[in-house]
Amino acid sequence: MSRTFTVSDFDFALPDDLIAQHPAAERSASRLLDGRTQPPVDRIFRELPELLDPKDLLVFNNTRVIKARLYGAKASGGAVEALIERVLPGTQEVWAHMRASKSPKPRAVVRFADAFDAEVLGRCGPDNGLFHLRLSGDPFELLEQHGHVPLPPYIAHDDSADDVRRYQTVFAREPGAVAAPTAALHFDEPLLERLAARGIQTAHVTLHVGAGTFQPVRVDSLADHKMHSEWFQVPEETVAAIERCKAAGGRVTAVGTTTLRALESAAVGGALRAGARETDIFITPGFQFRVVDRLITNFHLPKSTLMMLVSALAGYEPIMALYQHAIEQRYRFFSYGDAMLLDRRP
């Protein structure tokens, strides 16, 4: 009989000093907990090429983090903080989270960075929790010039020039994310070159990570939780690469939970399909994986949907044991922290 899980099953005690506030000095010098064996093996991330077979395929998320955090003021002078959740393609319009002493009303104008205006068009998004804004220029250009890196809430310093560089993958291409696909932050150019030299193929998807990735689960029953929606795209060439990998007996390795979500969303209902669409997939223990054989991922927040995802892939008891090992061995946690390598449980 399958076990029924509640949110509290995915809780664990984490010392505050294990929450990484800054990245490792070198991307590939982070630690890597190899959880494929029992007992697990403590490694360094740059060892990854030797842990993969030349028949394997690495799939990356090539989304690019935008400088989505803005500071401004209403016409009344009241301070406003905004986090751009989504740029609407081909327009000057965005969806945004906004914090202010009093929420701005429709047709109100907010001045950001003392440089450009945003008109409030109304409320939108899930449960009307977001604001629909029209900016006075190209959103991507304005954010790049005047925005701030949207560091996660558990990072306690203001963004710096180092964050501009390091809270971004070396292969980031498609702008639109408000959080980094953090497992991919450990890859640098020398490591990518070594993977290629070993014959390991790579492919990509795009999933624009939303701020909902940090939102806590506020219900006890997993069945009652409503996942946030994110836009993703799986190219035809990635589908073809996965089919070649499977035919050759290789393993499809997702670099990060965002890549896994995109691939499994594209295979809901059967065969993997290329294309672009929205996903609100919620992966919990008992989920039937169709594409991903292996996962590279960072360590996640207690009671988070991502803890549930990795438990679905590798097994609940093995994951909780790996997290206890990581805490005892003082691995660094969350976005700027260390990584783990997991096989899908049969």
DARA-V707642 format. One record per backbone hydrogen bond with DSSP energy under -0.5 kcal/mol. NH is the residue of the N-H (numbers start at 1). CO is the residue of the C=O. Records with the same first field share a line. If there is no record, write none. Layout:
NH: CO / CO
//
This chain:
5: 3
7: 220
9: 6
10: 7
11: 8
14: 12
18: 15
19: 16
20: 18 / 333
29: 26
30: 27
32: 43
33: 339
34: 32 / 41
35: 33 / 341
37: 34
41: 34
43: 32 / 41
45: 30
46: 28
47: 44
48: 45
50: 47
51: 47 / 48
52: 48 / 49
56: 53
57: 251
58: 201
59: 253
60: 58 / 203
62: 60 / 205
64: 174
66: 177
68: 66
69: 148
70: 82
72: 80
73: 111
74: 78
75: 109
77: 74
80: 72
81: 99
82: 70
83: 97
84: 68
85: 95
86: 95
88: 86 / 93
89: 87
91: 88
94: 133
95: 86
96: 131
97: 83
99: 81
101: 79
107: 120
108: 105
110: 118
111: 73
112: 110 / 116
113: 71
115: 112
116: 112
118: 110
119: 134
120: 108
121: 119 / 132
122: 132
124: 130
128: 125
129: 126
130: 124
131: 96
132: 122
133: 94 / 131
134: 119
135: 92 / 133
136: 117
142: 138
143: 139
144: 140
145: 141
146: 142
147: 143
148: 69
150: 66
151: 149
155: 152
156: 154
164: 160
165: 161
166: 162
167: 163
168: 166
170: 187
172: 169
173: 62
174: 62
175: 173
176: 64
177: 64
178: 209
179: 209
182: 180
184: 181
185: 182
186: 183
187: 184
192: 188
193: 189
194: 190
195: 191
196: 192
197: 193
198: 194
199: 196
200: 195
201: 56
203: 58
205: 60
206: 233
208: 231
209: 207
213: 210
214: 211
215: 212
217: 303
218: 216
222: 5
224: 221
225: 222
227: 225
230: 279
232: 277
233: 206
234: 275
235: 204 / 233
238: 235
239: 235
240: 236
241: 237
242: 238
243: 239
244: 240
245: 241
246: 242
247: 243
248: 244
249: 246
250: 245
253: 57 / 251
254: 252 / 294
255: 59
256: 254 / 296
260: 256
261: 257
262: 258
263: 259
264: 260
265: 261
266: 262
267: 264
268: 265
270: 267
273: 266
275: 234
277: 232
279: 230
283: 281
284: 282
287: 284
289: 287
293: 252
294: 252
295: 342
296: 254
297: 295 / 340
299: 338
303: 10
304: 301
308: 304
309: 305
310: 306
311: 307
312: 308
313: 309
314: 310
315: 311
319: 315
320: 316
321: 317
322: 318
323: 319
324: 320
325: 321
326: 322
327: 323
328: 324
329: 325
330: 327
331: 326
333: 18
334: 299
337: 334
338: 332
339: 31
340: 297
341: 33
342: 295
344: 293
345: 313
//
